[in-house]
Amino acid sequence: MAQDEGPQDRPQDAPAPAQPTGDELALRRRVSDLERENVAELLRESAGEGRLSYTELEDRLEGVYGAKTYGELVELTTDLPNGLIPPGSQQRTTPEYAAQSQYVPQYNGETVPVINVFLSDSKKTGAWIAPQRQEVNAVLGDVTLDYTEAQMAHDVIYIDVKSILADVKIRVPQNAIVHLDSNPILGSVSEQEAGIGGVVEPATGPPKTFHIRGTAILGEIKVKRGPRLSKRLRLH
């Protein structure tokens, strides 16, 4: 008669696979477009402070826009004083880090529209709907914002531009009131009147006010008044 197997005779259960730790899960977490943009902004600021060369900036921005997980973003910023914090590391508490880590462009609880250009071009022309606040980050590319025909529901427009080895043009209505706050670093920020020639249509409403803050690092930001030449010459 067969005897029952004792507990010591039963085959042991196979060991359960090791579960990933909380830190490992945090590094594997998929990141959003907004998180990528925040890291890209952090890198641009670091380049402006001289912490990264422009070659390093280009390489890291390429990595940022191709990143899929939080761990990839950590690797791109871990050597910067305001970089992302690896899971399990001690929280950075320097004033510089606190200011940078809170960077999320918002206004009245709404995310500010951002135009990001890297080795490419972007244009807003014609009767596009212009938001009250617009942020532009351009690296090795061209950006054109033409407000002369835009649909503007707000009387005051705020534009924040960062140009790194890029060319950014902002065209405002002829009668616009412009407040330009510039910070060129081996670059230029300028305001120009409408070019000579053609017909400038009379203003049909009260002037809009533009608050433009521009940082140009080896780049150029131009604020121009009135419609472009083809419009003034009626060459549609």
Secondary structure, DSSP 8 states (H G I E B T S, - for coil): ------GGGS-----------HHHHHHH-B--HHHHHHHHHHHHHHHHTTSS-HHHHHHHHHHHHH--BHHHHHHHHTTSTT----TTS-----HHHHHHHT---EETTEE--EEEEESSEEEE-SS-EE-SEEEEEEESSEEEEE-SS-EE--SEEEEEEEEES-EEEEEE-TT-EEEEEEEEESSEEEEE---SSS------S---EEEEEEEEESSEEEEEES--HHHHTT--
